[in-house]
């Protein structure tokens, strides 16, 4: 680790003379250390001359990795120090359903609570999620539910709505409805709906209920992984894939279209123990989650102009 800090110091300072100040070494001592490091690596890390020390090809490869390791070590040291602080700063335990917004959950809560140590658990089913909350295993949950199957907070807990997100549909480019600006559920009668294999049955029930309400007939739901879905969509099978309005970065072939009237939707919720450590901060966390979702739209929104044309949804 000491050697990595020497390399980082020279790379940052741009010269051995200036870098020798940071580690507390003399220039000759640091030069000797660099020689030992380069002997181990089998190649120079810096080209040293009148104009300072410039990374070689090996140095340009090594420096980003060295800095990543050093940052991780600093984070580890901080975490251990916080753990030794004892009960005055207990760990904040978060639970979340696997949504795109959840990927920013720790960041948002960390901004509200400062340097508080955070532990995150992903709970991909409704029952375990609410059970963990009711049994005091988590201090705050970022949860989801669907129309007609609204969450009832367990006794001793409170809940606030972050917002409701429309669910879009991804179709093969060859599907007849792919050319429409908006798709009706009736346009998708007879397709096989693809859902993530790790998903919750609540989404299945919501999908089946809405297709039945639209008169789309019997619904076939198939659980899949990414590779299988990509193959089915690419070859133009009669399939449809409900997707969150914000992309997770997982890319699949096909085209994304909004559903007319947004019959498929998911509601994001925060739940916490009434007398828990989060109680006084829940509203602030909710507001920051809304801001975070809105900020994700320009780069991760599947249909960026959709929110301005459809007010009232999360992010609009």
N, C-alpha and C positions, 0 to 999 in steps of 0.2 A: 504494500500500500504506500509505503514511503517513496518507493521508486516511481509509482504512478503520480504521486504529488509533485515530484521533481519534474517529470515530463510535462505535466500540466502547467507548472510554473514557467518553464522555459517557453512552451508553446504560447502561453498567454502574454508573457513579457516580450517575447521576440528576440531576447538576447540572454546569454548566460549571466552576464554581469548584472542586469536588472533582476533576473530571476533569483539570483543568489540571496537577495535581501529577504524575499518572502519565506523560504524555508529556514532562514537563519544560518546559512552557510556562507563560507567565502567562495569566491569565484573558482579558485583552484580545486577546492573540495568538491564543488558541484560538478566541475568538469570531470574530475576523477569518477564521480558517481555515474555520470552519463556514459563514460567509457565502459564501466562495468555493466551497465544496463544494455548497451549496444553489443557487448561481447555475448551476453546471454541471448539476445535477440538475433545475433548473427548478421546485423546490418545497421548502418547509421539511422538514427531517428531524426537528426537535424543536420542540415548543411550549415556549418558555422564559418563565418567569414567577417569581412569588414562591415557588412551591412546587417549583422546580427545572426540569429539562428532561425533558419527557415525549415519547416518540416519537409522531410524527404517523402517519397511515395509511401514508405512504411510508416512514417510519422503521421501522414494524413489519414492513414487507416487506423493507427493506434490511438490518436488523440480523442476522437469521439467516444471510443470504448472506454478509455481511461477515465474520461469525465463522467460517463454514465456510471461506472463502478464507484467512483468517488462520491457522486451524488447519492447513490444507494447506501453507501457506508455512512454518510452523514445523516441520512434519514433513519437508518438503523440506530445510530447513536442517540438521535433525538427520541426515537420511540422507546428505547431502553431507559433513558433518563426520565421520560414521562411515566413509564411504568413504575419506576422507583419512587416517584413523587407520592404514590399511595392514594388513599381514599379522597384526598383533596381534589384530585382530577381523575375520577373514574372514567373508564372507557365508555364511549357513547356507542350503543349497539343499534344498528339500523337493519331493517329488513326491507326487501323490495321484490316486486314482481319483475320478471325479465322484459322490460320495455326499453325503448330507445331513450326516453327521458331518464330512466334509472341509471344510465351510463354517466349522468352528470349529478346524481343524487349526492354522493359523498362530497363532491366539490362544493355544491350549494350549501350543504349542512356545515362543512368546514369553514366556509366564509362567515356563517352566522356565529359559530362557536369558537372561532379563532384556532388556537393550537390544540384543541381537544383531540385526543386519540380516538379514532373511529374504527369500528369493526362492522363490516357489511356482510349480510347473509342473503343469498338469492333464494326466494321461496316461490316455486313455479306452480303452486296449486293454492286455491283459496283457503281450504280448511287448515293446512299447516301454517299459512300466513296469519290467520286470525287466532289460531291456537297459540302461536309464539307470542303474540301480543297479549292475549288474555293471561298467559302463564308468566308474564314478566320476563320473557327471554329477550325481548327487544324493547328499545325505548321509543322507536318511531318506525312506521311502516309506510312505504309508498306503494299503494295498492291500486287495483283496477276492478271495475265491475261493468256490467252491461245492462241495457234497458230491460226492465221487467225482472231483473235479478239483482236488484240493488243491495248493497252491503248493509247489514245491520251491525253497528258497532257492538263488540262484546261488552258486558257490564264492566263499569269502571274505566271505560275508555271514551275518547271523544274523536270526532271526525270532521274534516273540512274538505271541500271539493276544490281540487286544483283547476280542473277544466275538463271539457268533453272534446275528444278528438275524433274526427271523421276517419273511417276506414275506407281506403281506396281499393281498387281491384287491379291485379296484374294479369294480363292476357297474352297468349301467343299473338304475334303480329298477323297471323293468318286468320284469326277468329273474326267472324263477320262484325262483331261489335267493336273491334279494335279501332275501326275508323271513325267512330262516333266521338264527339267531344264529351258526352255524358252517357253512361250506360245504365239501362234499367235492369233490375234483377230478372225481369222476364226475358231479357235478351240472353240470359245465361242459363235458361232452362236446359237441363240435360247435361250440363258440364259436371265434371268431377272437381269438387273444391279441395284444394290442397292446403293443409294446415301443418305447422311445425310439429314434429313428433314429440317435442317437449312442452307443447302447449297445454292449456287448461281446457277441460270439457265445457267450461262456461262459454267460451267462444263458439264451440260447436253448437251448443244449444241456441245461442243467440242467432247464429247463421241459419240454422234450420227453421227457427220461428219466423225470421224475417222473410225467407224464401217462401214459406208456407203462406204468410200474410200477403205476399205479392202474387200468389198464384203460380209460382214457378215450378210446382210439382215436387216430386220426391227428390231429395237432396242426397247426393253421394259425397261423403267426406272421407278423404284419405290422408293419413299422416305420412310425412315424408321427410327426407333430409335434403340438404341443398343440392347435392349432386343429382339425385333422382329428379327433383323439380326442374333443374336446368335442362335436363335431357328431355323431359316431357314437354316443356314450353318451347324448346328450340325446334323440336320436330313437329310442332303444331297440333299436339293432341288436344281434344276438347276439355281443357282444364282451366280453372281460374284460381287465383291465389290472393286472398285478402291481405293487404299490407298496411302497416301504419303509415300515416301521412308524412312522418319524418323518417328518413332512411337511416338504417343502422350502418350502412356502408357495405352490407352484403349485396353483391350484384347478381342479378338474375336477368336472363334475356327476356324479351317481350316488351309490352307497353303498359304504362300505368294510366288508368282512367278513373275519374270520380264517379260515384254512383248517384244517380238522380235522387235528390231528397235525402241523401246520406242515411239510408236505412241501417247501415252497419256502423256502429260507433262504440267507442270505449271511453269510460269515465275514469280519470285519474284522481286518486284520493290520498289524503294523509290521515293516519290514525295514530293515536298515542295515548298512554295512560293518563287519566285525568289529573293525577297528582305527580306525574313524572317530571323529569328534568327538562323535557321539551315543551311542557305546557305553555310557558310564557313566550316561547319563540316560534310556535307552530304557524302563526299568521305570517310572520316574517319569512319563514322558510317557504310557505306556499307562494307568497308574492315573488320570491326570488326564483322559484321553479317556473312560474309563468314567464318571467323575464328571460330565463334561460331557454325555454322552449321557443319563444319569439325570436331570440337571437340565432337559433339553429335553422330557422326557415330559409334564409337566403342561400345557405350552402348545403343543407340536408333535406329541405322540403322537396317532396317528389313532384309537386306541381306548384312552384313558388308563387304564381299569381292567384292561386285559388283562395287564399286567406283574405285578401283585400276584396274579393268579389263575394265572399261568404262570411259576413260578420257574425260574431257570436260564438265561434269555435275557439278552442284553446289556441292561442297564438295570433288570433285576428286582432 
